[in-house]
């Protein structure tokens, strides 16, 4: 990726990227989701394999967050403000395992 594009997408350098990240964080907090919850295991096999390799407690917590978000969405409600403040939308639980799965799949192809 070019250095211009990297600096444009980096929230520390670009005010537009920081604004987008703040808006996304606000939306995720309203429903109690994390960014990694948005990945669909039916769409990407690497995501599915990474979720299969994660500990059961992490996957159960993910499923509970998704169920709660769907329930809130159907009721046209948001989490209470005190619970929204406790949410950590960009705390990743999937990226390390996804990098491991992707590197294993990549080396298997070579």
Buried (B, 14 or more C-beta within 10 A) or exposed (E): EEEEEEEEEEEEEBEEBEEEBEEBBEEBBBBBBBBBBEBEEEEEEBBBBBBEEBEEEBBEBBEEBBEBBEEBEEEEEBBEEEEBEEBEBEEEBBEEBBEEBEEEEEEEEE
